[in-house]
Amino acid sequence: MNAFWAAVQFLTRLPTPRLAHYDEALAGRSALYFPLVGLLIGLLLWLLASLTGAATPGVQAALVLALWVGLSGGLHLDGLGDSADAWLGGYGDRQRTLEIMKDPRAGAAAVIAIALLLIVKFAALQALLASGHAAWLVIVPLLGRAGSLTLFLTTPSARDDGLGAILSRHLPRRTAWWVIFVSALLPLLILGLDGLWLLLALLALGLGLRRLMLQRLGGSTGDTAGALVEFSEATVLLVLGLI
């Protein structure tokens, strides 16, 4: 259970039991639980949407999105912002791009990217809630975090000492593939054939972003993994809104 609580502690601001120890091996094992933590977040979002069913879809969407950001503490949005700043300011240079990612300050590209992402999520959320499919929210954070697990599993780390490197070194690979397989089954069970289109959209997105990471950085980082989570969640919401 330590690995699960470590994942909850890393990915959310939810209260967790105090861990007796935390090392790189535990961090690697905790990545196996990223999709499960995403499912937990999705259930909480669905619960809030159910409790606010009397509100207009716009108000519901605003409240759900606020809870969504609050639960994660903006972790993945921070990764998106850092990645946007680095991609714009790196001028195609690998080392400069990596250096900018380490800068805690947010530039114009970060603010624009985060703002646009939240606008897209809000609009897609509003459409989803208006269609009466709030229950579908449970798979959105799950698939986003399954995407980051897949990235760590299939992509080398751009840094030797970064979070991505630690997770990649200590991630139990065979078990991780089973976790990804089970995560991919859920949208198929819930949505049927439409779930297949959803998975294909996520696959195309993941392959495209992975290619960009390899071309610019030679691998992934914790920040680019966070950006992938945000783009994946937005993609899932958009596809669900079209179903």
FENTAGI-V209429 format. One record per residue. RES is the residue in three letters. SS is DSSP state (a for helix, b for strand, c for the rest). PSI is psi as a letter, one per 40 degrees, with the letter a starting at -180 (* if undefined). D_LAST is the distance of its C-alpha to the last C-alpha in Angstrom with 2 decimals. Layout:
((RES,SS,PSI,D_LAST) (RES,SS,PSI,D_LAST))
This chain:
((MET,c,d,36.91) (ASN,a,d,38.34) (ALA,a,d,35.71) (PHE,a,d,32.89) (TRP,a,d,34.63) (ALA,a,d,35.27) (ALA,a,d,31.56) (VAL,a,d,30.87) (GLN,a,d,33.78) (PHE,a,d,32.68) (LEU,a,e,28.99) (THR,c,i,29.29) (ARG,c,e,31.84) (LEU,c,i,31.86) (PRO,c,i,35.39) (THR,c,i,36.43) (PRO,c,i,39.68) (ARG,c,h,42.23) (LEU,c,h,42.16) (ALA,c,d,45.56) (HIS,c,i,45.05) (TYR,c,h,42.58) (ASP,c,a,43.11) (GLU,a,d,41.31) (ALA,a,d,40.90) (LEU,a,d,39.15) (ALA,a,d,36.89) (GLY,a,d,35.90) (ARG,a,d,35.20) (SER,a,d,33.23) (ALA,a,d,30.56) (LEU,a,d,29.67) (TYR,a,e,28.46) (PHE,a,d,26.23) (PRO,a,d,22.95) (LEU,a,d,24.51) (VAL,a,d,25.33) (GLY,a,d,21.76) (LEU,a,d,20.79) (LEU,a,d,23.55) (ILE,a,d,22.30) (GLY,a,d,18.79) (LEU,a,d,20.56) (LEU,a,d,22.65) (LEU,a,d,19.79) (TRP,a,d,18.21) (LEU,a,d,21.75) (LEU,a,d,22.27) (ALA,a,d,19.08) (SER,a,d,20.35) (LEU,a,d,23.82) (THR,c,f,22.85) (GLY,c,d,20.70) (ALA,c,e,23.28) (ALA,c,i,22.80) (THR,c,i,20.71) (PRO,a,d,17.31) (GLY,a,d,19.28) (VAL,a,d,21.99) (GLN,a,d,19.77) (ALA,a,d,18.00) (ALA,a,d,21.51) (LEU,a,d,22.93) (VAL,a,d,20.28) (LEU,a,d,20.56) (ALA,a,d,24.33) (LEU,a,d,24.43) (TRP,a,d,22.27) (VAL,a,d,24.80) (GLY,a,d,27.68) (LEU,a,d,26.91) (SER,a,e,27.03) (GLY,c,f,29.83) (GLY,c,e,28.11) (LEU,a,d,28.96) (HIS,a,d,26.13) (LEU,a,d,26.22) (ASP,a,d,29.90) (GLY,a,d,29.20) (LEU,a,d,26.86) (GLY,a,d,29.63) (ASP,a,d,32.36) (SER,a,d,30.55) (ALA,a,d,29.97) (ASP,a,d,33.65) (ALA,a,d,34.85) (TRP,a,d,32.93) (LEU,a,d,34.22) (GLY,a,e,37.70) (GLY,c,e,38.29) (TYR,c,f,38.91) (GLY,c,e,37.90) (ASP,c,h,40.53) (ARG,a,d,39.57) (GLN,a,d,42.18) (ARG,a,d,41.66) (THR,a,d,37.90) (LEU,a,d,38.59) (GLU,a,d,41.24) (ILE,a,d,39.02) (MET,a,d,36.44) (LYS,a,e,39.25) (ASP,c,h,40.10) (PRO,c,e,39.04) (ARG,c,i,39.02) (ALA,c,h,35.86) (GLY,c,a,36.10) (ALA,a,d,34.37) (ALA,a,d,31.77) (ALA,a,d,30.82) (VAL,a,d,30.54) (ILE,a,d,28.44) (ALA,a,d,26.04) (ILE,a,d,25.59) (ALA,a,d,25.27) (LEU,a,d,22.61) (LEU,a,d,20.59) (LEU,a,d,20.87) (ILE,a,d,19.94) (VAL,a,d,16.66) (LYS,a,d,15.97) (PHE,a,d,17.07) (ALA,a,d,14.95) (ALA,a,d,11.68) (LEU,a,d,13.06) (GLN,a,d,13.94) (ALA,a,d,10.57) (LEU,a,d,9.25) (LEU,a,d,12.52) (ALA,a,d,12.60) (SER,c,e,9.62) (GLY,c,f,11.83) (HIS,c,f,10.09) (ALA,a,d,13.03) (ALA,a,d,13.78) (TRP,a,e,11.13) (LEU,a,d,13.54) (VAL,a,d,15.93) (ILE,a,e,14.50) (VAL,a,d,14.24) (PRO,a,d,18.05) (LEU,a,d,18.69) (LEU,a,d,16.92) (GLY,a,d,18.57) (ARG,a,d,21.93) (ALA,a,d,21.51) (GLY,a,d,21.21) (SER,a,d,24.52) (LEU,a,d,26.12) (THR,a,d,25.23) (LEU,a,d,26.72) (PHE,a,d,29.91) (LEU,a,d,30.16) (THR,a,e,29.89) (THR,c,h,31.32) (PRO,c,i,34.92) (SER,b,h,35.80) (ALA,c,e,37.00) (ARG,c,i,39.63) (ASP,c,d,42.08) (ASP,c,e,42.17) (GLY,c,i,38.70) (LEU,a,d,36.16) (GLY,a,d,34.26) (ALA,a,d,37.57) (ILE,a,d,38.36) (LEU,a,d,35.04) (SER,a,d,35.21) (ARG,a,d,38.82) (HIS,a,e,38.41) (LEU,c,h,34.92) (PRO,c,h,35.31) (ARG,a,d,33.50) (ARG,a,d,33.24) (THR,a,d,31.86) (ALA,a,d,29.40) (TRP,a,d,27.90) (TRP,a,d,27.47) (VAL,a,d,25.78) (ILE,a,d,23.27) (PHE,a,d,22.77) (VAL,a,d,22.16) (SER,a,d,19.75) (ALA,a,d,17.69) (LEU,a,d,17.82) (LEU,a,d,16.18) (PRO,a,d,12.51) (LEU,a,d,13.35) (LEU,a,d,14.97) (ILE,a,d,12.36) (LEU,a,e,9.15) (GLY,c,b,11.23) (LEU,a,d,10.62) (ASP,a,d,7.17) (GLY,a,d,9.60) (LEU,a,d,11.81) (TRP,a,d,9.85) (LEU,a,d,9.62) (LEU,a,d,13.32) (LEU,a,d,14.23) (ALA,a,d,13.06) (LEU,a,d,15.16) (LEU,a,d,17.93) (ALA,a,d,18.22) (LEU,a,d,18.40) (GLY,a,d,20.91) (LEU,a,d,23.03) (GLY,a,d,23.22) (LEU,a,d,24.29) (ARG,a,d,26.63) (ARG,a,d,28.28) (LEU,a,d,28.92) (MET,a,d,30.45) (LEU,a,d,32.67) (GLN,a,d,33.80) (ARG,a,d,34.73) (LEU,c,e,35.74) (GLY,c,e,36.24) (GLY,c,a,33.91) (SER,b,i,31.81) (THR,c,i,32.88) (GLY,a,d,31.79) (ASP,a,d,30.69) (THR,a,d,28.54) (ALA,a,d,26.98) (GLY,a,d,26.17) (ALA,a,d,24.65) (LEU,a,d,22.47) (VAL,a,d,21.25) (GLU,a,d,20.34) (PHE,a,d,18.62) (SER,a,d,16.68) (GLU,a,d,15.56) (ALA,a,d,14.57) (THR,a,d,12.60) (VAL,a,d,10.72) (LEU,a,d,10.08) (LEU,a,d,9.02) (VAL,a,d,6.51) (LEU,a,d,5.21) (GLY,a,d,5.62) (LEU,a,e,3.80) (ILE,c,*,0.00))
